[in-house]
């Protein structure tokens, strides 16, 4: 069983490629045009990752040809369960997991970036080729954190904590967590089971039907808020509904207010573009929006809005995580772009 590895790459100053993105010509105060500053841009399509602030946590580059080690962005030749992209072929992908059982992988960016008035993150995600588990998370942490590992895997998707009395598994959430986005194929990230959301107040808890062990809402998008260690990571928003759509061996399955599925059978069909925006409200809170483009001709669809009950940190770091269990999928990323809203 592969596990998320420790941080294995050094941190360096942000590359000189950081540059201001021009808005519409003549845009300025009162123009209504949002201006942005590009902080990080990485396609993950080549044989290397150019920005040395990224660290691999058992992830790999499908275009790479050398096996260096699990703490490096090396070849995926030894992570080839299921219909993974052809190893060594460009353009490639960042592969978080293959379709093997009980796998985990991620990346972290351990260099503090300015949040200013807010941030916008866009990327392409692919979940396919298996039996629909677990999912992919993107997370933000306070920039003062030494971000060297993810949180608990499985239903917590590398962001939140786990305290499972049945299995005896106990793992903390990601250190200094501010916001976790779950692109949750299996459907546990919205559930306050396994200790998720410990100590959370009313209004930041899962609905009652998702507080029952093993109940889940597949093909769901959810947001969890600030947390550290074993406390917090409260549920801020979810596309899960209270409509029961089925059952399985361990529990009940609930629907989700979502226009398409996250996971499909083939790589070609599975691409979904994701846009996460976090903007300070000026009242000690931040507004979060999540948009997806399913590439079906309809463009961007607003799938979730929520409020983080805490100001954005002055700086932030970020990461991605994914895992499989008894059910699996191939999990890939491409075309990451992180921008500061000015």
N, C-alpha and C positions, 0 to 999 in steps of 0.2 A: 504493500500500500504506500503510495507516494503521499507525502504530506507537504504542506506549505513550508518552504525552506526559510532559513533566517536571511537577513539582509546580507548581501554579498558584494555590493559594488560601492566604491567610494562616492562621496558627495563633492561636487565641484560647483563653482559659481555658474549661474545661468548663462547659457551660451549667448554669444553675441547676435544670434539670430532673432532675439526678441526685438520686435519692431512695432511701431504704431501702425494700426490699420487705418487708412483714410476712410472717412465717411463720405457721403455724397458731397460732391464739389460744392463749396460754399457753406457747408453745414457749420453751425455754431450755436451759441446760446439761443434758445427759443426756436430753433429750427425744427424741433421734433424728431431729428435724426439721431439715433443712438450711436455714440462713438465708442470704440473699443480699442484696447491695446492687446496685441497678441503676446501671450506669455509662453505657451508651449505648443508646438506643432510636430506631430510624429505620425507617419503613415503606417509604420510597422510592416512595410512591404518588402524591405530589403534584407540583406544578410546581417546587418548590424543595427543597433539603435544609437543614433548620433549623440543624444543628450545623455551625458554620464550621470546625471542626477536620477535617472531611472535605475531601478534595481529589479532583477527577476527573482520571483519567489516560486521556483519550479515551473515557470512558463518557458516558452521557447518560440523561436522564429521559424516558420515553415520554410522560408527561403534559405535559411542558413544551412551550411554543409558540414560544419565541424561540431563535434561533441566536446564541449569544454567542461561542463559541470552544471549541476542543478541551480547554482547561484548566479549563473551567467545566461545571457541571451544566446543560447546555442541551438544546434539542430534539433528538430523534432523527430529524428529518425528512430529514437527509442521510445517515443510516445505516439504510437501509430495504431492504437485500437480503434476500430470503426472507420467510417469513410472520411478520414482526415485529408486535408490538401496534400498533394504530392510533395514530398520532402525535397528541398533543393531547388524548387521551381519558383521563379519570379514572374510577376509580383506575388508576394506571399502575405502571410497574416501573422499576428501575434496569437499563438495558441495557448489558452489557459489550461484546458484539459482536452484529452482525447475522449473517446467513448468507453474507456475502461471503468470498472467499478471502483468506488472509493478513491478517487483521485482528487487532487486539489492543486490550484495554481493561482498566481496573482502577480501583480507588479505594484511597486510603490515609487512615489516621487518625493525624495527626502531633501528637498530644498524649498525654503519658505518663499512663497509668492504673494504679492500684494493683492488684497481683496478690494481695496478702495471702496467704491459704492456698490460693488457686486461683481459677480462672475457669470460667464456663460461657457458651458462645456458641450461640445458636440463630438460624436463618435459613431462608428458603425459597429453593430454587434451581430453575431451569428450564433444561433443555437439550433442544432439539427442532428439527425442521424442516429438518434437513440430512442429512449423511452421517456424523455421529458423531465430531466432533473440534472442538477438542482436549479441552476440559474447563474446570473452574472450580477455583481454589485459594482457600483462606483461610489466612492466615499471621500468626504472632505474631513480633514482634522485640523486642529489648531496648529498654526505654523511653529509654535514653540515646542511641539512634540518631536521626539526623535522617532520618526516613522520607519521602523525596521521590520514590522510584521503586520499581518492582518488580524482581524478578530476571529471568532469561532466560525468554523465552516459548517457544511450541512445547511439546515434551514436558516441559519443566521447569515449565510452568504458572505462570510468573511468580514462583516461589520459588527453585528451585535454579539452578545454573550450567549453561552449555553450552560445550563445546569440541569442535566437530565438525570432524575432520580432512578429511572429504570435501568439505564445503561451505565450509570456512574460517570458519564463524561461531563467534565466541567472545564470550560475554557472562557477566558475573559473576552470582552469585546475589544475592538481596536482602540489603542491608546489615544486619548485626546479627541475622541470622535465628536464631530459637529453635525454631520448629515450623511445618511446612507440611502442611496437609491437602489432598490432591489428590482431587477428584471427577472421575475421569479417564475420560472417554468413549472416547478413542482407545487409551489403554493404555500410554503410554511413561513415566509418572511413576514407576512401580515399577521401571523398567529402569535398570541402571547402564551406560547407553550415552551417547554424546555428552559424556563427561566427568562425568556426574552421580556424586556420591559419591566424588570424588577424595580419596585418602588415608584412606578409611574402614577401620576394623578388621574382622576377621571377626566375624560376628554382626550387623554393621550394613551388610551388602552385599546386593545383590539375589541371588536364587537363580541358579545357573549359566545356566539357559535364558533368563534375562532380562539376561544380560551380553553377549549376542550381538546385534550390530547389527540393528536393525529387528524383532526379536521383540517382541511386545507382548501385553498382557492387557487387552482392552477392558472397559468397564463395571466399573471397578475403583476401590476406595477405598484410598488409601495415605497413610502418614505419613512425612515426612522430618524429621530433627532439626537441631540447631544447625549453622550454617555462616556463612561470611563471605567474599565475593569468589569465589575459585576453589577453595576448600577446604571440605570438610564437606558438609552437607546429606545426611547418611547415611540410608539407608532403615531405618526403625524398625519398620514393619509394613505388610503389604499383604494384600488379600483375593485376590491372584492365586494360582493353583494351578499344578501342573506337568502338568496334563492338556491335551494338545494338542487343540484343537477345530477347527482349520482352518489354512489358509495363504493368503497373498496374494502379490502380485508380488514384494515385497521380503523377506518373512520368514514366520515361523510365528506363529500366533495361539493363545494359551493361555486357559484358563478362569479363572473367578473364583468364590470362595465367597461368593455374593451373591444375595439372594433375588429381586431385580428388576433391571431395567436402569436406567441413569441417563438415557439419552437415548431419546426416543420421537418420534412423528411430529407431534404437535400440542401447542400450548400447554396446553390443558385437561388433557391426560393426563400432562404432564411434571412437575408439581409434586411435589417431594420436600422434606420438612422435615429439617433437619440439626441435630444437637446434638453439640457438641464440649465435653468437660470435661477440664480439666487440674488435677490436685491434687498438691501436694507430698507425697512419701512420708516426708520427714524424714530420709532417708539419702543426701542429695545427688542424688536423682533425683525425677522427677515421673511420675505415672501419667496416661495419656491414654485416654479412651474416646470412641468415635464411635458414635452411634445415628442411624438414619434411620427416618422414618415415610413409607412409600410411599402412604399414604392409601388403602389397600386394605382397611381394617377391622381390621388386625392391630395397629395402634398402633406404638409405638417398637420397633425391632429393633436389638440390639447387633451391629454389623457388624465392629468392630475394637477391639482393645485393644493398647496398647504402652507402653513406658517410655522417657522422655527421660533420657539419662544425664547430666543436669545440673540443678541446682536452678533453679526459676523465677527470672527476674530480679525485683527488687523492684517494678519498673514495666514496663509493656509498651505497645507500639503495635501496630496491626494493619492488614491490608489484604486485598483480594480482587483476583484477576487472572483473565483468560481470553484465549483466542486461538483462531484458526482457521488452517488451512494449506491444502493442496490439498483436504482434506476439511473440512467445516464444520458448524456448528450455530448457532442463535440461543442466546445465553446471557443469562439474566435473574436478578435477585435481588429479594427483598422481605422485609420483616418481620425486620430484624436486631435482635437483643437481646444485649447484652453485660453479664454480671453478675459481680461479685466474690463469691467464697464466703467467708463470715465464720464 
